[in-house]
Amino acid sequence: MTLRDIIRKEFVNISKEEYSLNPLKPNHCGTAVQRSLQKAKIDTKETKIIPATSQFSPPIYKREDPYFPSSAYKAIKRNNPKGYEIRKRK
């Protein structure tokens, strides 16, 4: 099975789930794409830097999926510069 097949199969399965904007368990266009790509082991996360709480503690780097679709798109593009877009034909 190709990566494209894995992504497509997962996306179809996710699209059968209930649409949700709940920040704790979101299921919208951005998260559907993220989850589909993650199934194919493609990085979709962004690094967030949490500033140090004191001069003696280092900043914390946290990897997480962006919530908003525009942020998710940018993170996916940034993490996968050799990737390509698949657009739906009209």
RAFENCOR-V35810 format. One record per helix or strand of 2 or more residues. SS is the DSSP state (H for helix, E for strand). FROM is the first residue (numbers start at 0). TO is the last residue. Records with the same first field share a line. If there is no record, write none. Layout:
SS: FROM-TO, FROM-TO
//
This chain:
H: 2-14, 28-38, 68-78
E: 44-49, 59-64
//
